[in-house]
Amino acid sequence: MKKHLPKLTMLLGLLLVLVLYDNLSLRKINKPPAPEVTVGGKKVEAYPKEYIKDEEVTIISYKKPKEQTSTVNPRTKINVSFKDKPETVRITETMPDFVEEVINREVNNRIGKRTFLIKAMWEDEKEATYEIHVNVKETVTYQELLGQSEGDLNLLVISPEADTEEFNYIEFPFNHSSRYVTLEQAKLDYPELKLDSKTLYILFDYRKEVYRSDNLKEFTTFLKSYEQ
């Protein structure tokens, strides 16, 4: 028995090498193409989640980043490039309620940590899904008042009496409306708006303040004629 032990050990070692080689080869075959992703010109790590090749689905697990999440400005573009260019690239955002929202390749105004999914599809029916993490910083105090997407319009009313429902008759498509009863609190929350009237109506689009007035009639006249 001792006589054959070296041969047995060698055989087991060879089998182990073959198994490891097969596993490494399989991993290489099932490894999705690595994209280069930038957000606002800043390079961001893309973590592969799923890869489909020859109808075989490979689920890929990774350790989520903790403090390494890139901080980016709002309203910045997500750019994705591959050496092997895909036929389509689709970007969605994973929302807190687990709903995926399709985005126009841009990080919007919402402040805080965000997770986006990138799905690439190639002509040979390969598919790969990646995840990126960014932290969108606050660049102005009134950022939450800006629209969340291009084309959105938001309303801010400062008045002890005004009701945002009174704008319904205008049939103007506000995406969101906010109301402050006191000028003092609004000034504390949004110092950069330089508020100076106890009754004020302010319109915001995706990028900036569009119009303000302390006269409701003037404000509604502007709304009726406003075109983006």
N, C-alpha and C positions, 0 to 999 in steps of 0.2 A: 504493500500500500504506500509506504514511504517512497518507494522507487518511482511511483507514478504521480506523486504529489506535485512536483515542479511542473509537469506537463498539464495537470488539472488546473493549477494556479494560472498558468499561461493562457489556457483556453478560456477560463473565466474572465481574465483580464482583457482578452481579445473581444469576447462577447460584450463586455462593458463598454469598450471603446466603440464598437459597432452601434450599440444602443445610443450612446451619447452622440455619435455622429449623425444617426438618423434623426434624433430629437433636434439637433442644431439645424440640420437641413430642413426639417419640417417647419421650424420656427422661421427660417429664412424665407421659405416659400410662402408662409402665411403672414409675413410681415408687410404691412401696407406701405405704399410710397410715403416718404416724409415730406410734408409741405413746409414752405417758409411762410410764416404768418406775421404780419405787422399790423399794429393798431395805431393810427396817427403817426406812422413812421417808426414806431418803437417795436422791436422784435418781441414776439410773445410765443411762449412754448405751446405747441399743439400736442395734446395727448391722444393717441389712437384708442378708440373704444370698440370698434367692430370692423371686420374686414371680410368681404365676400369675394371669393375667387373660385371659378369653376363650380359655382353653386354650393361651395362649402363655406359655412359661416364660422368665423373665428371671433370669439368674444375676448377682448383684451382688457385686463385689469391693470390699474396703475395707482400709485399713491398720490392722492390729491395734495397740491401745494398748500403750505400754511402761510408763511409770511412773504413768500416770493412772488405773490401776485403783482403783476405790473399795474402801476397807477397811470391812467390815461385821461386825457381831456374829453369832455363831452363833444358830441357832434364830430367825431373823427372816424375816418374810413377804416374798415377791416379789409386788408388786402391779402389774398391767398394765392400762392404760386407753387407749381410742381414742375419738376424736370420733365416728367411724362404728363403733358397737359391733359386734364380731364375734359370730357365732353360737357359736363355741367358741374357747377359748384353751387350748393344751396346752403344758406346760413340762417339758422334759427336761434332764438333765445329761449333758454329754459327758465320759465317763470316760477315764482314761489308756489303756485298751485299746480305745478307739474304740467302746465300747458306750454306747448312749444309755439312761439310766435315768429312768423317769418319776418325778417328784417331786410332793409335795403342796404346791406353791407355797411352799416354805419352804427356806431355806438351813440345812443341818443342822450337826452339830458338827465335821465334818472341816475341819481347819485348812489354810490355804494358798490358792493361786490356783485359782479355779474358773470353769468356763465353762458357761453355761446357754443352751439354745435355746428360743425362744418361737415357737410356730406358731399363727397365727390363721387362722380360716376364716369367710368371710361367706356369707350366704344366696345371693348372686348367683354363688357358686362361685369367688370370689376367694380366694387363699391367699397368705400371706406368712410367711416365716421370718426371725427376727432372732436375734442373738447378743449376750449380755451377759457381762461379765467382772467378777468381784469377788474380793477377797482376804479370806478369813474369818480373823479374828484369834483368838488364844488368850486366853480370859478367865479360865480357871483352869488350873492345871498338870495336872489329871487329866482334861482335856477329852477326850482320846483314849480314856478308859475309859468315857465315856458312850455310850449307844446312838446309832446313826446315824439312826434313824427313830423316830417315835412308836410305842410298843409294844415296842421292842427292850429286851432285858435283858442286861447284861454282868456277868461274874463276875471278881473279882480275888482270888487266893489268895496269901497270904504264908506259906510254910512250907518248911522244908528237905526235907520228906518227902511232902507232899501231892501228889496227882496229880489234875488237873482231870477226868480220866476217871472218877473215883470218883463224880461227880455224875450219870453216865449213868443209874444205876438209879432216880434220882428221876423221870426222864422230864420234866425241866424244860427248856423251850426257851431255853437261852442262845444269844444271837446271836454272842457272842465271849467267850473266857475268857483271862485272863493269869495267869501265875504268877511269883512272886519267891521265890528261895531264901533271901535274907537280908532282914531288916527294914531294915538300914542303907541298902541300895541303893534300896529302895522309898521310904524317907523322903527320900532325896536327890532322887528323881524326882518325888515328889508331896508336897511339904511341907505343902500346904494340907489334906491328909487327916488330919494330926495322928495318925500311926500310933504305937502304943505297945505292940504285942504281937508276939512273934516268930512266932506262928501266928494268922492272921486270915483271915476270909472276909467279903468285902464285895460287896454287890449294888448295881448301878447301873441306873437306867432312862435315858430320853432326856434328862432334865433335871437329875438329882441323884443323890446316894447315897441308897439306899433303906433298907439295913439292913446291920449288921455284927455279927459275933460271933467270939469266939476258941474257940467250942465247936461242933464239926461237927454234933453231934446237934441242938443248938438251931437252928443255921443251916438244916439240912435240914427241920426241923419248920416253921420260918417259910416256907421255899420252898413246901412242900406246901399251905400255907393262904393263900399270898399271891395277892391279886387286884388288878390295876391299876385 
